[in-house]
Amino acid sequence: MRLAIPLAGQVDAGLATGLRQQAGRACNVLGNHHADDTDANDPEQAIAAYSRGLAFDPTNAMLLRNRAGVQIEQGDFTAAQADIEAAAALEPDAPRLAALRRDLAAAQG
């Protein structure tokens, strides 16, 4: 995919953007699988998948919110706060932001 996107950009910028967004969504699904599936629960892999998705599509606020949720669960409060703020800058009215902020505050004590 990493090679296909630059090639697509040479042909059509819109195609390259679409491929980046598609790759970001695919990484989100993989991250959710690692974060939520009881049998596949692997927070480190979830964070890695969300991070890969953000490398493809850095303006995907859902990836930031999802990664923040796992970071809170893992006790990485500084990273979670940064992701929450980045997500809020992109989509300030997203309903999940309030829940993430509450979860972060509760986890910090």
N, C-alpha and C positions, 0 to 999 in steps of 0.2 A: 504494500500500500504506500509506503514511504516513497518508493520510486515512481509509482503511478501518479501521485498527486502533482509533482513538478512537471511530468510529461503532459498531464491533462491541462495544467496551467498554460503551457505553451500553445495548446490548441484552443482552449476556451477557459477563461478565468472563472466563469460560473460553474463549469464542470468541476474544476479544482476545488472550489468552495464547497460544492455539494459533496464531493468525496471526503473532504476534511470533516464536514458535519456528520456524514454517515459513519466514518471511522470513530468519531467521538461518541456517537450513540451506541455503537457496537461495544466500545470500551465501557460505557455506562452499564450496559446489560451484563457484561462480564463482572464488573465491580459489584453490581447488585447480587449476582450469583454468589460471589465470595463473601459478601457481607451478610446476606440474608438466609442462604440455604443452610439448613441445619447440618447436613452431611458435608458440605463443602466450605463451611465457615473458616475463613482464613483472612483476618483483617489486613495483614500485610499485603496479600495479593489483591484485596479490594482496593486499598490505597494505591497500589502500583497500577491497577487497571484504570482507576479514575485519573491518575497522573498521566498515563499514556494518552487517554482521551483528551486531556487538556493540552497535551503537546500537539495534537491534531487540531483541536478547536478551543483555543484559549478563552473564547467568550461564551462558553457553555456554562451558564450559571448552575444548572442542575448538577453537573459534575463537581463543581465547587461545593455545593450544598451536601451532596452525598459523601464526598471525601471528608468534609467537616464533621459529619455525623459519626463516621468511623474514627476519626481522630479524637473526638470527644470520648468515645468508648475506650480508646487506647490510652487516654490520659495525656495526649499531646495538645494541650490547651492553647499554646501559642500558635501552632499551625492551624488549629480549628478556628481561632479568632480571625486569623488572616484570611482564611477561606470564606468565612461568613461575611466579612467586610467586602471582599472582592465580589462575592455573589450579590451582595446588597447593592453594590455599585452598578452591576449589570441589570439586575431585576429587583428593584427596591420594594416592590409590592408582592413578592412571592410569599405565599402563606407560610411556608416551612421556615422562613427566617426567624419568626418569633419563637417557634418551638426550638430551633437550634440555639438561639440565644438563651432561652430558659434552661435547656439541657446543659449548656456550657456553664452557666452561673451555678446551677445545682451541683455539677460535678466538681467545680472549683471550691465548693464548700460554703 
